[in-house]
């Protein structure tokens, strides 16, 4: 399984897995992947195998997709999969520009509605839910700070671009508390926000609860922020013209079956 990311429009495979790859070994590499994910996108040309199973997944699904593919002991899917991780809006743009995807996993109902308008995909299936979280850098972890402290005391923050589901959710949260969101840096996807907070480039960020739980960098979470009142649902859709129909079915069965439910629970996702 190759994971493709593009920097300055130059695409290269970041990780290749084989059937002997374990969940523990994936957890070692996923931290490196998360750091690099900020500019993750694949051009429409891709340059990949025309017979490969092409999976487009929202960046906040990085760990889940890694768990599912790492658990493919047979290797029938993992060996032939090309996993493209990016913000949901970026994925849609790539598909609109002609990129082929056999399976698309998106955050947010609006993005999936946009995908359905093409008429090229089967009806979607919702399978996971996550919630918003306000996190702080390792240096601020343990300090008794409220959300209003972060805004009133001059701390620097980051959020997703508004066209991304995590950015839309962040804006709804900010509006509910009358917070001025103009000063926050805008990042292309939620993993890019997480990486900036982990590195200490910013003091705080608005990410998903599941991204906070996935972090191994010692970030903290602001308790009682009311961010958990805002949620995003995930759904997947299969291309009507999938080039690898049998492998798509195998992967979907893993996502919706016991392995998928277990992985979602371990990663902190709720299930509809």
Secondary structure in CASP SS format (residue, H / E / C, confidence):
PFRMAT SS
TARGET T0000
AUTHOR 0000-0000-0000
METHOD secondary structure of the structure
MODEL  1
X C 1.00
X E 1.00
X E 1.00
X E 1.00
X E 1.00
X E 1.00
X E 1.00
X C 1.00
X C 1.00
X E 1.00
X E 1.00
X E 1.00
X E 1.00
X E 1.00
X E 1.00
X E 1.00
X C 1.00
X C 1.00
X C 1.00
X C 1.00
X C 1.00
X C 1.00
X H 1.00
X H 1.00
X H 1.00
X H 1.00
X H 1.00
X H 1.00
X H 1.00
X H 1.00
X H 1.00
X H 1.00
X H 1.00
X H 1.00
X H 1.00
X H 1.00
X H 1.00
X H 1.00
X H 1.00
X C 1.00
X C 1.00
X C 1.00
X C 1.00
X C 1.00
X C 1.00
X C 1.00
X C 1.00
X C 1.00
X C 1.00
X C 1.00
X C 1.00
X C 1.00
X E 1.00
X E 1.00
X E 1.00
X E 1.00
X E 1.00
X E 1.00
X H 1.00
X H 1.00
X H 1.00
X H 1.00
X H 1.00
X H 1.00
X H 1.00
X H 1.00
X H 1.00
X H 1.00
X H 1.00
X H 1.00
X C 1.00
X C 1.00
X C 1.00
X C 1.00
X C 1.00
X C 1.00
X C 1.00
X C 1.00
X C 1.00
X C 1.00
X E 1.00
X E 1.00
X E 1.00
X E 1.00
X E 1.00
X E 1.00
X C 1.00
X H 1.00
X H 1.00
X H 1.00
X H 1.00
X H 1.00
X H 1.00
X H 1.00
X H 1.00
X H 1.00
X C 1.00
X C 1.00
X C 1.00
X C 1.00
X C 1.00
X C 1.00
X E 1.00
X E 1.00
X E 1.00
X E 1.00
X E 1.00
X C 1.00
X H 1.00
X H 1.00
X H 1.00
X H 1.00
X H 1.00
X H 1.00
X H 1.00
X H 1.00
X C 1.00
X C 1.00
X C 1.00
X C 1.00
X E 1.00
X C 1.00
X C 1.00
X C 1.00
X E 1.00
X E 1.00
X E 1.00
X E 1.00
X E 1.00
X E 1.00
X E 1.00
X E 1.00
X E 1.00
X E 1.00
X E 1.00
X E 1.00
X C 1.00
X C 1.00
X C 1.00
X C 1.00
X C 1.00
X C 1.00
X C 1.00
X C 1.00
X C 1.00
X C 1.00
X H 1.00
X H 1.00
X H 1.00
X H 1.00
X H 1.00
X H 1.00
X C 1.00
X C 1.00
X C 1.00
X C 1.00
X E 1.00
X E 1.00
X E 1.00
X E 1.00
X C 1.00
X C 1.00
X C 1.00
X C 1.00
X H 1.00
X H 1.00
X H 1.00
X H 1.00
X H 1.00
X H 1.00
X H 1.00
X H 1.00
X H 1.00
X H 1.00
X H 1.00
X H 1.00
X C 1.00
X C 1.00
X C 1.00
X C 1.00
X C 1.00
X C 1.00
X C 1.00
X C 1.00
X E 1.00
X E 1.00
X E 1.00
X C 1.00
X C 1.00
X H 1.00
X H 1.00
X H 1.00
X H 1.00
X H 1.00
X H 1.00
X H 1.00
X H 1.00
X H 1.00
X H 1.00
X C 1.00
X C 1.00
X C 1.00
X C 1.00
X E 1.00
X E 1.00
X E 1.00
X E 1.00
X E 1.00
X H 1.00
X H 1.00
X H 1.00
X H 1.00
X H 1.00
X H 1.00
X C 1.00
X C 1.00
X C 1.00
X C 1.00
X C 1.00
X E 1.00
X E 1.00
X C 1.00
X C 1.00
X C 1.00
X C 1.00
X C 1.00
X H 1.00
X H 1.00
X H 1.00
X C 1.00
X E 1.00
X E 1.00
X E 1.00
X E 1.00
X E 1.00
X E 1.00
X E 1.00
X E 1.00
X E 1.00
X C 1.00
X C 1.00
X C 1.00
X C 1.00
X C 1.00
X H 1.00
X H 1.00
X H 1.00
X H 1.00
X H 1.00
X H 1.00
X H 1.00
X H 1.00
X H 1.00
X H 1.00
X H 1.00
X H 1.00
X C 1.00
X H 1.00
X H 1.00
X H 1.00
X H 1.00
X H 1.00
X H 1.00
X H 1.00
X H 1.00
X H 1.00
X H 1.00
X C 1.00
X C 1.00
X E 1.00
X C 1.00
X C 1.00
END
